[in-house]
Amino acid sequence: MSDWMPDAGNPPVSTPDEPVGGEPAAAAPSFEPAGPAPLGVVRTPTGHAAVDARLERLADADHLPADGHIEVYEDVHRGLRAELTSLDARPAAVPGPPGTAAAPGAPSAYDNTHDHRS
């Protein structure tokens, strides 16, 4: 139902820039994704150079769109796992000078696996 009466004259006409009733037009919603923006997360140094380098790699995600973050996060995760794994690895036994006790588990210079008694 319309409030327009034939004897009242022409109905009001509006254009896309000028809505009916003189109200300002609301901004049309944008469906474009927002650009990348830094999150401002502070990364505190750990004192372990290799770990700190991996954590600094997270800053690369600040300049990527959201769908690019996963690559950075997976790379950092792999690197941190490698660092943790290296902490669990035992260093190889280094033979000492002659006449000193061998490292635990190191083979002895004297092979006594065969007893050659007659």
PyMOL commands that set and color helices and strands:
alter all, ss='L'
color gray80, all
select helices_A, chain A and resi 6-8+20-22+49-63+66-88
alter helices_A, ss='H'
color red, helices_A
deselect
rebuild
show_as cartoon
